[in-house]
C-alpha cells in the first residue's frame, strides 16, 4: 500500500443539477497525521444501469441489469496541511462517484471513493428488477425534530401519480402528488410526533401510456403499472432523554449511620426539570448474584419501532403474467445480498436499605431523602429512574460503602440437628491500619457451649482469622449466638440465629414367618434413640389379612 491515504468529504449527498457540488480533500499518513505535498487526481464518475429483458423459466421474461461507469469530469489537486476545497458542476441527474487517486514517491497507488446523488429533470436509467419495488433514498441517516427530510424516489417513470404516507402503528401523514422525472425529491417536515422513527411509503401509479402495443415477445408495453418503496426515517429522541445524577453525602459510612441522598434531574439542554423518580438503595452483593444492571426506560420507550401497516395492490395480479413459482423451480444464489443467606445475616440485615417508588423533584430538579443504614457491611448501589409528564425518561446510579475497621463475619453451619456437636464462631477482619490484640466473647441461648466463653487473638493489618467455639445441640428450637469483639479502641458485635432441627434417621426391619396359629416377634429399639421423637410404624402383607387374623403390639 501507499504511504498515505486520501480523505474525501462531500458537502452533501444530494446535489442539484447545474449547481456547484463542493467537496474537500486531504491526505494523511497511516497514523492519521496530515501529509502535504501529495498530488491527487479527483474524478467524477456517473454510474448508469443498462437493463434488458431475458427469457427465463417457462417463457417468462426477467430483467438483467449491468452498470456502466462513465467519467464526467476531473481535477488535479495538490494536498496541503489543511483540507483543500474544490467543486464540480454536474448537468445530469443520477448516481455519481467521487473518486480520488494518487501515488506515493515509490509509485504505489491509493484510491478513495465517496458516492452521492444529483437530482433534477431528465431520465435516469436505474437498475431494473423483477418486482414492483423502488428504492427511496433519504438525505440523512438521522433527523432532529423541526428539520425537513428530503427523500429521493428512484422512479422508473418520467411522470407518475404518487401516494405518499408516513406510517408506523398507523397512518401518521398522507398526501397525493404528481412526480416528474426519475429523481423527484419529496420534503417531509419532521415533528416530535414521529419519534423515534417513521416509515415513508411512496406508491407510484402509472396509467396506460399508449394504445395496445405489444413487443416482439408479446409483452404489453403500455400496460398500467405501479411501484412501491419504503424508507425508515430515524428521528433523534435525545430531547426526551433526562440527565440524572444521584449522590450520597459521604462515600463511606458505619452501620446504623444516617445517609442523605440527593437526586438531580435536568433535560437534554441541562435545564432543571420537575420529574417523578423511583429511588432504590440496594446491597450490591444481592445485585451481583443476578448481574443486575439498572435498565434505562428511555431505551424502552424510544427504541426504533417496527412498521405495523400492510399495503396491498391488486393490480399486480391482473396487469401481466406473474411468477408465483413452480415445484422444483427454486434456484440457488442471492444469499450475499442479505446480509439473603442465613449464614450472612446480621441482626438488622436488609437487602434494600431504602425504597421510594414516587419521589417528586421540585422545579429546581432536586430532591433529597435521609434514611438510616442497616447493619450490612457491604457496598450499596443507589439506583434512580425518572420520568416527566411530557414523556421524558432517564436513569442514574452511584455507590457508597459501609465498612468497619474491625469486622466480624459469621462462620456457622448451615443447619444442625439435635445431638450434633460442632464448632462455630466468627471470622475476624482487621482493616484498622495497624496490628492489634483482641478478645472475642460469646453468649448463647437454646444451645450448649462446650468450652470457654472467651478467646484471644492477635491480627496483622489486612489479615483475617477464624475464631471458633465448640457447641452441642441438646434441644430443638431456635438457638441464638452473640459474639462481641474488642481490639484496642475498636469493637464489633454480631448476633446470629440457628435452628436446631429434629433428627430424621429412619430404620427399617422386615420379618418373614409362616403362621399356623400365632407367633410372637421381638423388636429391640436402639439404645441411643430419642424416645420423645421416636415413632413405630408396622405394616403387614396382604396374606396376613385373612378373616379372624389380628396383630397386637405389647
C-alpha positions as CSV (number, residue, x, y, z in Angstrom):
1,X,0.0,0.0,0.0
2,X,0.9,3.6,-0.4
3,X,2.4,5.7,2.4
4,X,-0.6,7.9,2.6
5,X,-4.4,7.8,2.5
6,X,-6.8,10.2,0.7
7,X,-9.7,11.7,2.7
8,X,-12.8,13.0,0.9
9,X,-15.7,15.0,2.4
10,X,-18.6,15.8,0.0
11,X,-20.6,18.9,1.1
12,X,-23.8,16.9,0.6
13,X,-25.1,13.5,-0.6
14,X,-27.9,15.3,-2.5
15,X,-26.6,17.7,-5.1
16,X,-28.7,19.6,-7.6
17,X,-28.1,19.6,-11.4
18,X,-26.5,22.7,-12.8
19,X,-25.3,23.9,-9.4
20,X,-21.8,23.6,-7.9
21,X,-21.1,20.4,-5.9
22,X,-18.4,21.2,-3.4
23,X,-16.0,18.8,-1.6
24,X,-12.9,18.7,0.5
25,X,-9.8,16.6,0.1
26,X,-6.9,15.9,2.5
27,X,-4.0,13.4,2.5
28,X,-2.9,11.7,5.8
29,X,-0.2,9.3,6.9
30,X,-1.2,5.8,8.2
31,X,-1.2,7.2,11.8
32,X,-3.7,9.9,10.8
33,X,-1.4,12.9,10.6
34,X,-1.7,15.4,7.7
35,X,0.8,14.6,4.9
36,X,1.0,17.6,2.5
37,X,2.5,17.9,-1.0
38,X,0.8,14.9,-2.5
39,X,-0.6,15.0,-6.0
40,X,-4.2,13.7,-6.2
41,X,-6.5,13.4,-9.2
42,X,-10.2,13.7,-8.3
43,X,-12.7,12.4,-10.9
44,X,-16.5,12.5,-11.1
45,X,-17.9,9.2,-12.5
46,X,-21.5,8.7,-13.4
47,X,-22.9,5.2,-12.9
48,X,-25.8,4.1,-15.0
49,X,-27.6,0.7,-15.5
50,X,-28.2,-1.0,-18.8
51,X,-31.2,-3.3,-18.4
52,X,-32.6,-5.8,-20.9
53,X,-35.4,-8.4,-20.8
54,X,-34.2,-12.0,-20.9
55,X,-36.3,-15.1,-21.5
56,X,-36.4,-17.2,-18.3
57,X,-38.1,-20.3,-17.0
58,X,-41.4,-21.3,-18.6
59,X,-41.1,-18.5,-21.2
60,X,-41.3,-15.7,-18.6
61,X,-39.1,-12.6,-19.2
62,X,-36.7,-11.4,-16.5
63,X,-34.7,-8.2,-16.1
64,X,-31.0,-8.4,-16.5
65,X,-29.1,-5.2,-15.4
66,X,-25.4,-4.3,-15.6
67,X,-23.9,-1.0,-14.5
68,X,-21.6,1.1,-16.6
69,X,-19.3,3.8,-15.2
70,X,-18.6,6.9,-17.3
71,X,-16.0,9.5,-16.4
72,X,-17.6,13.0,-16.5
73,X,-15.1,15.5,-15.1
74,X,-11.8,15.6,-13.2
75,X,-9.4,18.0,-11.5
76,X,-5.8,17.7,-10.2
77,X,-5.2,18.9,-6.7
78,X,-2.1,19.2,-4.5
79,X,-2.7,18.4,-0.8
80,X,-1.8,20.8,2.0
81,X,-1.7,20.6,5.8
82,X,-5.4,21.6,5.8
83,X,-8.3,20.2,3.7
84,X,-8.2,21.5,0.1
85,X,-11.6,22.6,-1.3
86,X,-12.9,22.3,-4.9
87,X,-16.2,21.8,-6.8
88,X,-17.8,20.4,-9.9
89,X,-21.0,21.4,-11.7
90,X,-23.0,18.4,-13.0
91,X,-25.7,18.8,-15.6
92,X,-27.4,15.5,-15.5
93,X,-29.3,13.8,-12.6
94,X,-28.3,10.4,-11.4
95,X,-25.9,8.5,-9.2
96,X,-22.2,9.6,-9.1
97,X,-18.9,8.5,-7.6
98,X,-16.4,11.0,-6.3
99,X,-13.1,9.1,-6.9
100,X,-9.6,10.3,-5.8
101,X,-6.4,8.6,-7.0
102,X,-2.8,9.3,-6.0
103,X,0.7,7.7,-6.0
104,X,3.4,7.9,-3.4
105,X,7.1,8.5,-4.3
106,X,7.6,4.8,-4.7
107,X,4.8,4.6,-7.3
108,X,2.3,2.8,-5.1
109,X,-1.3,3.7,-5.8
110,X,-4.1,4.7,-3.3
111,X,-7.8,5.2,-4.1
112,X,-10.7,6.7,-2.1
113,X,-14.3,7.0,-3.1
114,X,-17.5,8.7,-2.0
115,X,-20.9,8.4,-3.5
116,X,-23.7,11.0,-4.0
117,X,-26.9,11.7,-5.9
118,X,-27.8,14.5,-8.3
119,X,-31.4,15.5,-8.6
120,X,-33.0,17.3,-11.5
121,X,-35.1,16.8,-14.6
122,X,-34.4,14.2,-17.2
123,X,-34.4,10.4,-17.3
124,X,-32.1,8.3,-15.3
125,X,-31.5,4.6,-16.1
126,X,-31.9,2.9,-12.6
127,X,-31.4,-0.8,-12.1
128,X,-34.4,-2.8,-13.0
129,X,-35.6,-5.8,-11.1
130,X,-38.4,-8.4,-11.4
131,X,-40.6,-7.0,-8.7
132,X,-42.6,-3.8,-8.1
133,X,-40.2,-2.3,-5.5
134,X,-38.4,1.0,-5.9
135,X,-35.7,2.5,-3.7
136,X,-36.2,5.6,-1.6
137,X,-33.0,7.4,-0.5
138,X,-33.1,9.8,2.4
139,X,-30.6,12.7,2.6
140,X,-29.6,12.0,6.2
141,X,-29.4,8.9,8.4
142,X,-31.0,10.7,11.4
143,X,-33.1,13.8,11.8
144,X,-33.9,16.3,14.6
145,X,-37.5,17.4,15.3
146,X,-38.0,20.6,13.3
147,X,-35.8,19.6,10.4
148,X,-37.1,18.8,6.9
149,X,-36.3,15.3,5.4
150,X,-35.5,15.2,1.7
151,X,-36.3,11.8,0.2
152,X,-35.4,11.0,-3.4
153,X,-37.5,8.5,-5.3
154,X,-35.7,6.3,-7.9
155,X,-38.7,6.4,-10.3
156,X,-38.7,4.3,-13.4
157,X,-41.4,6.6,-14.9
158,X,-40.9,10.0,-16.4
159,X,-44.2,11.1,-14.8
160,X,-46.4,9.3,-12.3
161,X,-49.1,10.0,-9.7
162,X,-47.9,9.2,-6.1
163,X,-49.5,8.5,-2.8
164,X,-47.0,9.4,-0.1
165,X,-47.7,8.3,3.5
166,X,-45.8,8.3,6.8
167,X,-46.6,5.1,8.7
168,X,-45.7,3.2,11.9
169,X,-48.5,1.8,14.0
170,X,-50.9,3.6,11.7
171,X,-51.0,6.3,9.1
172,X,-49.3,9.4,10.6
173,X,-49.5,11.6,7.4
174,X,-50.6,11.3,3.8
175,X,-50.6,13.3,0.6
176,X,-51.2,12.6,-3.1
177,X,-49.0,14.4,-5.5
178,X,-47.6,14.2,-9.1
179,X,-43.9,13.4,-9.5
180,X,-41.8,14.4,-12.5
181,X,-38.6,12.8,-13.7
182,X,-36.5,9.9,-12.5
183,X,-35.1,11.6,-9.4
184,X,-38.1,13.5,-7.8
185,X,-37.5,14.7,-4.2
186,X,-40.2,14.7,-1.5
187,X,-39.8,17.0,1.5
188,X,-41.2,15.9,4.8
189,X,-41.2,18.2,7.9
190,X,-40.1,16.2,10.9
191,X,-42.1,16.7,14.2
192,X,-41.8,15.1,17.7
193,X,-44.9,13.0,16.9
194,X,-42.6,10.9,14.6
195,X,-40.3,9.9,17.5
196,X,-38.4,7.6,17.4
197,X,-38.9,6.8,13.8
198,X,-41.4,6.7,11.0
199,X,-41.6,4.9,7.6
200,X,-42.2,6.9,4.5
201,X,-44.1,4.9,1.8
202,X,-44.3,6.0,-1.8
203,X,-46.8,4.3,-4.2
204,X,-46.3,5.3,-7.9
205,X,-49.3,4.8,-10.1
206,X,-48.8,4.9,-13.9
207,X,-51.8,4.6,-16.2
208,X,-51.7,3.1,-19.7
209,X,-49.2,5.1,-21.7
210,X,-50.4,4.2,-25.2
211,X,-52.8,2.2,-27.1
212,X,-52.4,-1.6,-27.2
213,X,-48.8,-2.1,-28.3
214,X,-47.0,-5.4,-27.9
215,X,-43.3,-6.2,-28.2
216,X,-41.9,-8.9,-30.4
217,X,-42.1,-11.2,-27.3
218,X,-45.8,-10.4,-26.9
219,X,-45.4,-8.1,-23.9
220,X,-48.0,-5.4,-23.4
221,X,-45.6,-2.4,-23.3
222,X,-48.1,0.3,-22.5
223,X,-49.9,-1.5,-19.7
224,X,-50.8,0.2,-16.4
225,X,-48.1,-0.1,-13.8
226,X,-47.4,0.7,-10.2
227,X,-44.3,0.7,-7.9
228,X,-43.9,0.9,-4.1
229,X,-41.0,1.8,-1.9
230,X,-40.2,2.3,1.8
231,X,-37.6,4.1,3.8
232,X,-37.1,4.3,7.6
233,X,-36.7,7.9,8.8
234,X,-34.9,7.8,12.2
235,X,-35.8,10.8,14.4
236,X,-33.3,11.7,17.2
237,X,-35.1,11.3,20.5
238,X,-32.3,12.9,22.5
239,X,-34.7,15.7,23.6
240,X,-36.6,13.0,25.6
241,X,-33.6,11.8,27.5
242,X,-33.2,13.1,31.0
243,X,-29.8,13.8,32.5
244,X,-30.0,12.5,36.1
245,X,-27.5,12.3,38.9
246,X,-27.7,10.6,42.4
247,X,-25.1,11.2,45.1
248,X,-24.8,10.4,48.8
249,X,-23.4,12.9,51.2
250,X,-20.4,10.6,52.0
251,X,-18.5,7.9,50.3
252,X,-18.2,5.7,53.3
253,X,-20.4,5.0,56.4
254,X,-20.7,2.9,59.5
255,X,-23.6,0.6,60.1
256,X,-26.7,2.4,61.5
257,X,-25.5,5.9,60.4
258,X,-27.8,8.3,58.6
259,X,-27.4,8.7,54.9
260,X,-28.6,11.6,52.8
261,X,-29.1,11.0,49.0
262,X,-29.6,13.9,46.6
263,X,-31.2,13.4,43.2
264,X,-30.9,16.0,40.4
265,X,-32.9,15.9,37.1
266,X,-32.2,18.0,34.0
267,X,-33.4,18.0,30.5
268,X,-31.3,17.4,27.4
269,X,-30.2,21.1,27.4
270,X,-29.1,20.9,31.1
271,X,-32.1,22.8,32.4
272,X,-33.6,21.7,35.8
273,X,-36.9,20.0,35.4
274,X,-39.6,18.5,37.7
275,X,-39.9,14.7,37.5
276,X,-41.1,11.7,39.3
277,X,-38.3,9.5,40.4
278,X,-38.2,5.9,41.6
279,X,-35.3,5.6,44.1
280,X,-33.8,2.4,45.5
281,X,-30.7,1.7,47.6
282,X,-29.8,-2.0,47.3
283,X,-27.0,-4.2,48.6
284,X,-24.5,-4.6,45.8
285,X,-23.9,-8.2,46.7
286,X,-27.6,-9.1,46.1
287,X,-27.4,-7.4,42.6
288,X,-24.3,-9.3,41.7
289,X,-26.0,-12.6,42.2
290,X,-28.1,-12.0,39.1
291,X,-25.7,-9.5,37.4
292,X,-28.4,-6.9,37.6
293,X,-27.9,-3.6,35.8
294,X,-30.3,-0.7,36.1
295,X,-32.3,-0.5,32.8
296,X,-32.8,2.8,31.1
297,X,-36.5,3.4,30.5
298,X,-35.6,5.9,27.7
299,X,-34.4,2.9,25.6
300,X,-37.6,1.0,26.2
301,X,-39.8,3.9,25.1
302,X,-37.7,5.4,22.3
303,X,-36.0,2.4,20.6
304,X,-36.8,2.0,16.9
305,X,-40.3,0.7,16.3
306,X,-41.4,-1.7,13.5
307,X,-43.8,-1.0,10.7
308,X,-47.2,-2.2,11.5
309,X,-49.1,-1.1,8.4
310,X,-49.6,-3.5,5.4
311,X,-50.1,-2.2,1.9
312,X,-51.5,-4.4,-0.9
313,X,-52.2,-3.6,-4.6
314,X,-54.5,-6.0,-6.5
315,X,-53.4,-4.7,-9.9
316,X,-50.2,-6.6,-9.7
317,X,-52.2,-9.8,-10.2
318,X,-54.0,-8.8,-13.3
319,X,-51.9,-6.5,-15.4
320,X,-49.4,-9.1,-16.6
321,X,-48.2,-12.7,-16.2
322,X,-46.9,-13.2,-12.6
323,X,-44.3,-15.6,-11.3
324,X,-45.7,-17.5,-8.3
325,X,-43.1,-20.2,-8.6
326,X,-43.3,-23.8,-9.6
327,X,-42.5,-27.0,-7.9
328,X,-38.7,-27.6,-8.0
329,X,-38.1,-24.1,-9.5
330,X,-36.3,-22.6,-6.5
331,X,-32.8,-21.6,-7.7
332,X,-29.7,-21.0,-5.6
333,X,-27.7,-17.8,-5.3
334,X,-28.5,-14.4,-4.0
335,X,-27.6,-15.1,-0.4
336,X,-24.9,-12.5,-0.4
337,X,-27.5,-9.8,-0.9
338,X,-28.8,-10.1,2.7
339,X,-26.9,-10.0,4.5
340,X,-30.3,-13.4,51.8
341,X,-28.3,-16.3,53.0
342,X,-28.9,-17.1,56.6
343,X,-25.2,-17.5,57.4
344,X,-24.5,-14.0,56.3
345,X,-27.3,-12.3,58.2
346,X,-26.5,-9.8,60.9
347,X,-29.1,-8.8,63.4
348,X,-30.5,-6.0,61.2
349,X,-29.7,-7.1,57.7
350,X,-31.7,-5.6,54.8
351,X,-31.0,-6.2,51.1
352,X,-32.8,-2.8,50.3
353,X,-31.7,0.0,52.6
354,X,-34.2,2.4,51.1
355,X,-37.1,2.3,48.6
356,X,-39.3,5.1,47.3
357,X,-41.4,4.5,44.2
358,X,-42.6,8.1,43.7
359,X,-40.1,10.7,44.8
360,X,-41.0,14.1,43.3
361,X,-38.4,16.7,42.4
362,X,-39.1,20.4,42.6
363,X,-38.9,22.9,39.8
364,X,-35.2,23.1,40.5
365,X,-34.9,19.5,39.5
366,X,-33.7,18.4,43.0
367,X,-35.0,16.0,45.7
368,X,-33.3,14.8,48.9
369,X,-34.0,11.9,51.2
370,X,-32.4,10.7,54.5
371,X,-32.5,7.2,55.9
372,X,-30.7,5.0,58.5
373,X,-28.4,2.3,57.3
374,X,-29.0,-1.4,58.4
375,X,-26.1,-3.5,59.8
376,X,-24.9,-4.6,56.4
377,X,-21.1,-4.3,55.8
378,X,-21.1,-4.0,52.1
379,X,-21.4,-1.7,49.1
380,X,-24.8,-0.2,48.4
381,X,-25.9,0.9,45.0
382,X,-28.1,3.9,44.6
383,X,-30.4,3.5,41.6
384,X,-32.9,6.0,40.2
385,X,-35.2,6.2,37.2
386,X,-37.2,9.2,36.3
387,X,-40.0,10.4,34.1
388,X,-41.8,13.6,33.3
389,X,-45.3,14.5,32.3
390,X,-44.2,15.1,28.7
391,X,-42.8,11.6,28.4
392,X,-39.1,12.2,29.1
393,X,-37.1,9.4,30.7
394,X,-33.7,8.8,32.3
395,X,-31.7,6.9,34.9
396,X,-28.8,7.4,37.2
397,X,-26.7,5.2,39.5
398,X,-24.0,5.6,42.2
399,X,-22.5,3.7,45.1
400,X,-21.2,4.1,48.6
401,X,-19.6,1.7,51.1
402,X,-20.4,0.6,54.6
403,X,-17.4,-0.6,56.5
404,X,-15.8,-1.1,59.9
405,X,-12.1,-1.1,60.8
406,X,-12.8,-4.3,62.8
407,X,-15.2,-6.6,61.2
408,X,-16.9,-9.9,62.3
409,X,-18.3,-12.3,59.8
410,X,-20.3,-15.3,60.9
411,X,-18.8,-18.8,60.5
412,X,-21.7,-21.1,61.3
413,X,-23.0,-24.3,59.9
414,X,-26.0,-24.0,57.5
415,X,-28.1,-26.2,59.9
416,X,-27.8,-28.7,62.8
417,X,-29.9,-31.4,64.4
418,X,-30.4,-32.4,68.0
419,X,-27.5,-34.4,69.2
420,X,-25.0,-32.7,66.9
421,X,-21.7,-31.4,68.2
422,X,-19.8,-28.8,66.1
423,X,-17.6,-25.8,66.0
424,X,-18.9,-22.4,65.1
425,X,-17.8,-18.8,65.5
426,X,-16.7,-15.8,63.5
427,X,-14.0,-14.7,61.1
428,X,-12.3,-11.5,62.3
429,X,-11.0,-9.0,59.7
430,X,-8.6,-6.2,60.7
431,X,-8.9,-3.1,58.5
432,X,-7.7,-0.7,61.1
433,X,-4.3,0.1,59.5
434,X,-2.4,-1.4,62.4
435,X,-1.6,-4.6,64.2
436,X,-3.8,-5.4,67.2
437,X,-4.6,-7.8,70.0
438,X,-8.3,-8.5,70.8
439,X,-10.8,-10.6,72.6
440,X,-14.0,-12.3,71.4
441,X,-16.7,-13.2,73.9
442,X,-19.7,-15.4,73.1
443,X,-23.2,-15.7,74.6
444,X,-25.6,-18.5,73.7
445,X,-29.2,-19.5,74.3
446,X,-31.0,-22.6,73.1
447,X,-27.7,-24.4,72.6
448,X,-24.9,-25.5,74.9
449,X,-21.4,-24.1,74.8
450,X,-18.9,-26.9,75.5
451,X,-15.8,-24.7,76.2
452,X,-14.6,-21.3,77.3
453,X,-16.8,-18.2,76.7
454,X,-13.8,-16.1,75.6
455,X,-10.9,-16.3,73.1
456,X,-8.0,-14.0,72.5
457,X,-6.3,-13.3,69.1
458,X,-3.6,-11.2,67.5
459,X,-4.0,-9.9,64.0
460,X,-1.9,-8.1,61.5
461,X,-3.4,-5.2,59.5
462,X,-5.3,-6.6,56.5
463,X,-5.3,-10.1,57.8
464,X,-8.3,-12.2,58.9
465,X,-8.6,-15.2,61.2
466,X,-11.4,-17.7,62.2
467,X,-12.1,-17.9,65.9
468,X,-14.3,-21.0,66.7
469,X,-16.0,-22.3,69.8
470,X,-17.4,-25.9,70.5
471,X,-21.2,-26.3,70.7
472,X,-23.6,-29.1,71.3
473,X,-27.3,-29.1,70.1
474,X,-29.2,-30.7,73.0
475,X,-32.6,-29.4,72.3
476,X,-34.7,-28.5,69.3
477,X,-35.8,-25.0,68.5
478,X,-34.2,-21.6,67.9
479,X,-30.7,-21.0,69.1
480,X,-29.2,-17.5,69.4
481,X,-25.4,-16.8,69.3
482,X,-24.0,-13.4,70.2
483,X,-20.4,-12.6,69.5
484,X,-18.7,-9.4,70.9
485,X,-15.2,-8.4,69.8
486,X,-12.9,-5.7,71.1
487,X,-9.4,-4.8,69.8
488,X,-7.8,-1.8,71.4
489,X,-10.3,1.0,70.9
490,X,-12.3,-0.8,68.2
491,X,-15.3,-3.1,68.6
492,X,-17.9,-5.0,66.6
493,X,-20.8,-7.3,67.5
494,X,-22.8,-9.9,65.7
495,X,-25.9,-11.8,66.5
496,X,-26.8,-15.0,64.6
497,X,-29.7,-17.4,64.9
498,X,-29.5,-21.1,64.2
499,X,-32.4,-23.6,64.0
500,X,-31.9,-26.9,65.7
501,X,-33.9,-29.5,63.8
502,X,-35.2,-32.9,64.8
503,X,-33.1,-35.9,63.7
504,X,-34.6,-37.8,60.8
505,X,-32.9,-41.2,60.8
506,X,-35.2,-44.0,59.8
507,X,-34.5,-47.7,60.5
508,X,-36.5,-50.4,58.6
509,X,-36.8,-54.1,59.6
510,X,-38.5,-56.9,57.7
511,X,-39.6,-60.2,59.2
512,X,-40.8,-63.2,57.2
513,X,-42.5,-66.2,59.0
514,X,-45.1,-68.9,58.4
515,X,-48.0,-68.7,60.8
516,X,-50.3,-71.6,61.7
517,X,-52.0,-70.3,64.9
518,X,-50.0,-67.4,66.3
519,X,-46.5,-66.1,66.5
520,X,-44.5,-63.5,68.5
521,X,-41.7,-61.2,67.2
522,X,-39.5,-59.1,69.5
523,X,-38.1,-55.7,68.3
524,X,-35.2,-54.1,70.2
525,X,-35.0,-50.3,69.8
526,X,-31.5,-48.7,69.5
527,X,-30.0,-47.6,72.9
528,X,-29.4,-44.0,71.7
529,X,-32.8,-43.3,70.4
530,X,-34.7,-40.1,71.3
531,X,-37.8,-41.6,72.9
532,X,-39.8,-38.4,72.7
533,X,-39.2,-38.1,69.0
534,X,-39.5,-41.8,68.0
535,X,-42.5,-43.5,66.4
536,X,-43.1,-47.1,65.4
537,X,-45.0,-48.0,62.2
538,X,-46.0,-51.5,61.3
539,X,-47.4,-52.9,58.1
540,X,-48.4,-56.5,57.2
541,X,-48.5,-58.3,53.9
542,X,-51.9,-58.8,52.3
543,X,-51.7,-62.6,53.0
544,X,-51.9,-61.8,56.8
545,X,-55.2,-60.2,56.4
546,X,-57.4,-63.3,56.3
547,X,-60.6,-63.5,58.3
548,X,-60.1,-63.6,62.0
549,X,-56.4,-62.6,62.0
550,X,-55.2,-59.9,64.4
551,X,-51.9,-58.1,65.0
552,X,-51.2,-56.9,68.6
553,X,-48.3,-54.8,69.9
554,X,-47.2,-55.3,73.5
